[in-house]
Amino acid sequence: MIKRYFIQLAYNGANYHGWQIQPKEISVQEVLQKALSLKLNDIIEITGAGRTDSGVHSLYFVAHFDTEKKIPENFVYQLNNFLPKDISVKKISEVHSNAHARFDATYRTYKYYISTEKNPFNDKLSLKILQKLDIELMNKACDVLYRHTDFTSFSKLHTDTKTNNCKIELAKWEQKGSEIVFTIKADRFLRNMVRAIVGTMLEVGKHKISVNEFDKIITHKNRSKAGHSAKGHALFLVDIGYKYYK
């Protein structure tokens, strides 16, 4: 009998062209799918909770797959020994046959990391900005996000999404010493959305645009009005919510 499983994993995205399979680029989905197929001796197709951009990391990612093969008790251990060191499987759980890693997710949470000083230990995992940022003003820009649902201005162009509406539940900037962290939580995100928001908010923090101008950028629903996307190496998907799974 075919059963459905949720697989929970984490990955460092530096060596991958995002989560989703690409025609000519290596992706996390492709590597994981091949590993599952080989270890289970079955043709496995996996569906992720979403897609992360090239170079973006995930501390918590969920995907599902179907198979009639029996999952061994030590399968997570076997799989981790087979996978490259930058992909780590945390758990594999049987779920009901209609469970869906993407459509059943109720929220996603991302964090973006900025370092305000040269640090040889986190250079590849945070964005270095030595210029002073106005965190208070950036948090006022966060308040603006709650007033909107259409985030076309922060979406990659020519995507296949049916709607650009998202409900943002949390957005905030916090500074602890030389580290600045942006946290954003929403029911869904558009392609490139978090990086575009961060890049535009950095212009607010540098006093290049006002909070009112940030508001107008969203209202325009035009990607060309927003700032450049922040680099992907400092962005982490940190949580995905489900009503029945954790």
C-alpha positions in Angstrom: 0.0 0.0 0.0 1.3 3.4 -0.9 1.9 5.7 2.1 2.7 9.4 2.4 5.6 10.7 4.5 6.7 14.1 5.7 10.4 14.6 5.7 11.9 17.4 7.8 15.3 18.7 6.9 17.8 21.5 7.1 20.3 22.7 4.5 23.0 25.2 3.7 22.0 26.6 0.4 25.4 28.0 -0.6 26.0 25.3 -3.2 22.5 25.1 -4.6 20.3 27.0 -7.0 17.5 27.0 -4.5 15.2 24.3 -3.4 13.3 23.6 -6.6 14.6 21.4 -9.4 16.2 23.5 -12.2 16.9 22.3 -15.8 20.7 23.1 -15.7 21.4 23.9 -12.1 21.9 21.7 -9.0 19.1 22.0 -6.4 18.3 20.7 -2.9 15.2 18.9 -4.2 17.1 17.1 -6.9 19.8 15.9 -4.5 17.3 14.7 -1.9 15.0 13.1 -4.5 17.8 11.1 -6.0 19.0 10.0 -2.5 15.5 8.8 -1.5 15.0 7.0 -4.8 18.4 5.1 -4.5 18.0 4.2 -0.8 14.4 3.0 -1.1 14.9 1.5 -4.6 11.8 3.3 -5.8 11.0 6.2 -8.0 10.5 9.0 -5.5 9.1 12.4 -6.3 9.1 15.0 -3.4 7.0 18.1 -3.0 8.4 20.9 -0.8 6.6 23.4 1.4 7.8 26.1 -0.9 10.9 27.2 -2.7 13.9 29.1 -1.5 16.0 31.3 -3.8 19.5 30.4 -4.9 22.0 30.5 -2.0 19.2 30.8 0.7 19.4 28.4 3.7 16.8 26.6 5.7 16.9 25.6 9.3 13.5 24.0 9.0 12.1 22.7 5.8 9.3 20.2 5.1 8.5 18.1 2.1 6.4 15.1 1.3 6.7 11.9 -0.7 4.8 8.7 -1.4 6.1 5.2 -1.5 4.9 1.6 -1.0 8.4 0.6 0.3 8.9 0.1 4.0 10.8 2.8 5.7 13.5 1.2 7.9 13.8 2.3 11.6 17.3 3.7 11.0 16.5 5.2 7.7 17.2 8.8 8.7 20.7 7.7 9.8 21.2 5.9 6.5 20.0 8.8 4.5 22.2 11.3 6.3 25.3 9.2 5.7 24.4 9.1 2.0 23.6 12.8 1.6 26.2 15.6 1.2 27.2 17.4 4.4 25.2 20.5 3.6 21.8 18.7 3.7 20.6 17.1 7.0 17.4 15.1 7.4 15.9 15.5 10.9 12.8 13.3 10.8 10.6 11.2 8.6 7.0 10.7 9.7 4.0 9.0 8.1 1.1 11.3 7.6 -2.5 10.9 6.3 -2.7 10.4 2.5 -4.1 13.9 1.8 -1.5 15.7 3.8 0.4 18.3 1.7 3.7 19.9 2.6 2.9 23.1 0.7 -0.8 23.6 0.7 -1.3 22.6 4.4 1.3 25.0 5.7 -0.3 27.8 7.7 2.7 30.1 7.9 6.4 30.4 7.1 9.0 32.4 9.1 12.3 33.8 7.7 15.2 35.6 9.3 17.7 37.8 7.6 21.1 38.4 9.3 23.2 41.5 9.1 26.6 42.1 10.7 27.8 45.6 11.5 31.4 44.7 11.9 34.0 42.5 10.2 33.6 38.9 11.5 35.6 36.1 10.0 33.2 33.5 11.4 29.9 34.6 10.0 30.9 36.3 6.8 29.3 33.7 4.6 26.0 33.7 6.6 25.3 37.3 7.1 25.4 40.6 5.2 28.1 43.0 6.3 26.9 46.6 6.5 29.3 49.0 8.3 27.1 52.0 7.8 24.8 52.8 10.8 21.2 51.8 10.2 18.2 53.5 11.7 16.5 50.5 13.2 13.6 52.5 14.7 12.7 53.8 11.3 13.0 50.4 9.7 10.6 49.1 12.3 8.1 51.8 11.4 8.4 50.5 7.8 7.5 47.1 9.3 4.3 48.5 10.6 3.5 49.6 7.0 3.6 46.0 5.9 0.6 45.1 8.1 -1.6 47.5 6.2 -1.1 45.8 2.9 -1.9 42.4 1.4 -0.8 42.8 -2.3 3.0 42.7 -2.4 3.5 42.7 -6.2 6.2 45.4 -5.7 8.4 42.8 -3.9 7.7 39.9 -6.2 10.0 38.5 -8.9 8.6 39.3 -12.3 6.8 36.8 -14.6 6.0 34.1 -12.0 3.2 31.6 -12.3 1.4 32.6 -9.1 -2.3 33.2 -9.3 -2.2 36.0 -6.7 0.3 38.2 -5.1 -1.6 38.6 -1.8 0.0 37.6 1.4 -0.9 38.1 5.0 2.1 39.2 7.1 1.7 38.3 10.8 5.0 39.5 12.1 7.8 41.8 10.9 10.5 43.3 13.1 14.2 44.4 13.2 16.2 43.6 16.3 19.8 44.6 17.1 22.0 42.7 19.6 25.6 44.0 19.7 27.0 43.9 16.2 24.2 41.6 14.9 20.9 42.9 13.3 18.2 40.4 12.6 15.1 40.8 10.5 12.2 38.4 11.3 9.2 38.1 9.1 6.3 35.6 9.3 3.4 35.3 6.8 0.9 32.8 5.5 2.9 32.7 2.2 5.7 34.5 0.4 6.2 35.4 -3.2 9.4 34.5 -5.0 12.2 36.9 -4.0 9.8 38.7 -1.6 11.8 38.7 1.6 15.0 39.7 -0.1 13.2 42.5 -1.9 11.6 43.7 1.3 15.0 43.7 3.1 16.7 45.5 0.3 14.1 48.2 0.3 14.0 48.5 4.1 17.7 49.0 4.1 17.2 52.1 2.0 14.8 53.3 4.8 17.5 52.5 7.4 20.1 54.5 5.4 17.7 57.5 5.1 17.6 57.1 1.3 13.8 56.8 1.3 11.2 57.7 3.9 8.6 55.4 5.5 5.9 57.2 3.5 7.8 56.5 0.3 8.2 52.8 1.4 4.4 52.8 1.8 3.9 54.2 -1.7 6.3 51.6 -3.2 3.9 48.9 -2.1 0.9 50.8 -3.3 2.4 51.2 -6.8 2.5 47.4 -7.2 5.5 47.8 -9.4 8.8 45.8 -8.8 10.9 48.5 -10.5 9.8 51.0 -7.8 11.3 48.9 -4.9 15.0 48.6 -4.0 17.4 45.9 -5.0 17.0 42.4 -3.5 19.3 41.8 -0.6 21.9 39.0 -1.1 20.6 35.5 -0.5 23.4 34.1 1.6 22.2 35.9 4.8 18.6 34.6 4.5 17.2 31.6 6.5 13.9 29.9 6.4 13.5 29.0 10.1 10.0 27.7 10.6 6.9 26.3 8.8 3.6 25.8 10.7 1.1 23.0 10.3 -2.0 22.3 12.4 -1.2 18.6 12.6 2.5 18.3 12.3 5.7 19.5 14.0 
